Amino acid sequence: MLALSALAYGHVVTGDFFLDDYSLIVKNESVHSFKNIHAWFSEHRLYGTAQESNLYRPIPTLINGLLYFFFGASPVYFHIFNILLHALNAFLAFTLLKRLSFSHIFSFIVAVFFVIHPVQTESVSYIAGMTDLLAACFVLLTLTVFAKKELTRKDLLLCTLLTMLALLSKESNVMLAALMLTVWYAGLTKVVTSKRMHFLAIATALLFSILLLIARFTILDFNSTGIGLATEANEYTTNLIVRLITFVSTIPTYLGLIFFPLNLYFFKPYVYATTLLTPLGITGLILIGGSIAGVIFNHFNSKSRSVGTENRQTSFAVLWFFILLIPVSGIIPANAIYTEHWLYLPLLGILIIVGVGVTKLFEIFHWEGKSEGKPLVSLAVLAVLAVLAVLLFARTFERNTEWRDEFKFYENELKYNPDAPRILNEVGVQYFKKKEYSQAIGYYIRAIAIKPDFG
């Protein structure tokens, strides 16, 4: 996994800081000294700048402080840390699936696609994406310990510690208790003799999640606008129904990013939906309704041990995907409608679903076909997987050339946001750095023409 991550992401290490990296690290005086460690755990993430924020993520801030202490403002080491963490997460995903009775080869293939999928680039190649990587790491560590058939008191203590680290990495990890329940359902229901320690672990995760939510809405609420993690009040941030309708309508978009990761860009349009009577809304409803029906059907259709295990594994994957998207469903207003990095860990669920489906088709053709044709079926499946892996790897590598180069990055953004003042201004800045002043002025003028008060 480490070698694969290095091949796919190694050329990113030459990339510089940009976007939120400056406010989180370079210009954030709070992370420049360990004298401010108390603020890392008691203030918002941008405490060391003049900016306001309602993000409380002390563990990523701590890691930024440690990396800055040892290496200073050198982006190389921050990039290397992200790549190593991504490789570790893939290994942890492999280990977790193995403990949930998935085969060794199945778990390995899923982990490989987890590493090379292009939608992961926003979390891995972007230094600020470290938050997603750390949050995923502690979730996977917690669940890997939890998935043991027998939990000791030491295991329970370790689960508790990892749960706390997960919650302090990112607020969305309040769904950890729900993930524990899905892990229990998928792999532990039939094999655990004593349930007490596992249920204690779930109860502890639920308790800490509730305590964190209470704290975030009281003593750790840094938002003067009172609209969750969002930075401004509008119809989307102030209306729960609009936010939920928008979430349902984005489900097809999320799946599009996973199955056809061609149009990848950072600044997603802030466009919300007010009705479900649209193609995206209706498709989203069908997908959610079908998923719920499938989980229920699988539960009541799990008679034999073999079919029961397979059904529980599929339901686990479906639940994994949707549970991890609940925190960004609009229940609490966020600062975006949807993003690629919100798919970092949910992607694992889709990969499992596809893997189970491919395995089922393979079994049908393998066992029902003529004996002399079975090797050909195996080779065909491996060939298709290899081609897909190469295509995804190539797209990831290509996308990382944009993450490495600010000019290419903003040129790509301009294709999707041709009239966005911020993008036009940033492209102008890139031309200014290249001393192509007439080009730079042209983009500045376009930005000001669209938004006269821009600046």
Summary of the structure (lengths in Angstrom):
residues: 455
radius of gyration: 23.0
end to end distance: 43.8
largest distance: 73.8
contacts: 1439
relative contact order: 0.10
helix: 73%
strand: 0%
